[in-house]
Amino acid sequence: MEYYFKDFSVLQNEKPFPPNCPSQYVQFDKTIAADTLRFHKSMRSYAPTPLVSLKEQAKAGHVKGIYCKDESFRFGLKAFKGLGGSYAMFRILCEKLGLDYKTVDYRYFQKEETRKQCAKFHFVTTTDGNHGKGVSWAAKLFGCNATVFMPKGSVEARRVAIERAGNATAEITDFNYDQAVEYSWNLAQQNGWILIQDTAWDGYEQYPEWIIDGYLTLAAEIVEQLGNVIPTHVFLQAGVGAMAGGILEFFLSCYQDTPPIMTIVEPTEAACIYHSVKAGDGACHSIEGNPVTIMAGLNCGTPCRVTWPAIRDKASFFCACDDVITAEGMRAYANPVGNDKAITAGESGAVTFGLVNRILQDETIRNLFRIRNDSVILLINTEGDTDPEGYRNIVNENAVLK
C-alpha cells in the first residue's frame, strides 16, 4: 500500500520475507564481514567510527533508544565510501596479481615491488562525490591512478575534494548519473582501465559486490558496539541501494530470531527503488532525465542489481522524501536534544533522522511503522559536511528548499 504524508510518501511491503529463494540473494553476512574487517584492520588509518546513543532524543520521542553510526569520521574522508573503494580495489588487485586475498592484507601492498606492479593499473568510476573520493584515496593507498567522472550539477567543492584525497583526476560532466556510469564503462573498455563502480548490470556484478562487501565493516562494528542491544527498526538511505542492500542482508542474518523492521529511504526526485517496488513486476526500473536534489550522494537513477532482490523482498517500507526532510535532519543532528552529542551530517547522511523525527511526532505514522515505547531505532550518518558551504547554509537555515 502507498501512503502520502507532508513532504514524504511511504510504500508498505505487504509481504516481506517471501518463500526462501537463496539463489537470488547475494550473501552479505558475518563470514564476509570478517574478511573485510581483517583487511581494514591491517591499515594504519583504520579505527572504528563512533556509535552515538541519542538518549535525550529517544526519551523525547518516547522510544527505548535511538542510535546513530557516525561515518563522518571514517578515514578522514567524511564518509563511509572509503570502506568499499579500498576493499574492492584490494580484491581486484589480488585478482590481477594472482594473490590470495585470504592470506595477504594491506601490508603486502606497502612493499616496493608490489607497488611497482600496482602502478600499471588505472581505475575509473562515476560518483556523486563520496564514492569517487574513496576511490581516489584508495588509488593512493595502493599506488595506482584513477579517473573520476561526476554527473551534471555536482558541486565543485566535491570535485576538488576527490582530487585532494588521493591519486585521481575528477571532472564534472554534462551527463546524469546513469549516463556518466555508461561513459566511464566505455572509456574503461577503450583504454584498458578498470571500472570500479557500486552499481551493477548483467555481466558487471563482481566488482560492485566487493564494494558492498567493504561496507560490511561498518555493520560489523555496529553489532559489536550495540552488544546486547538489538535494534527493532533500521532506516537505511539509498542511492543505487548498494550500501542499503548489503547492510540490510547483514543485519537480517545477524538478528534472525528477532529481525528488525527495515526501511529504505530515498530522495523523492531520484527514488528509483521506490518506483521499482511500486511497479510491482519484480524488475528494477530507472529514473529518467536529470533529477535535482540536495541529497547528491543519493541522486542515482537505477537500482543496483546485486542488492535489488533482497531490498525488494526483505525491506518492510520504502520512503521517498523531499529535501526539506533531510534539511530537518541535518539541523536536528547539529542541534541535539539536551546533552545528546552533536553530529555533523551532510545532505545524504541526515535524511533518515529527519524522517524518523517526523514519524515519532505523529501517532498514526508511528503505528504504521510499528514503533512502540520499547523500540530501538538504528540510523547511519553516511557523510559529514562534504559540501561545507551548503552544509552551513542549510544548518543556519539560509537555503531555499522546495
Summary of the structure (lengths in Angstrom):
residues: 402
radius of gyration: 19.8
end to end distance: 25.8
largest distance: 62.8
contacts: 1481
relative contact order: 0.17
helix: 46%
strand: 16%
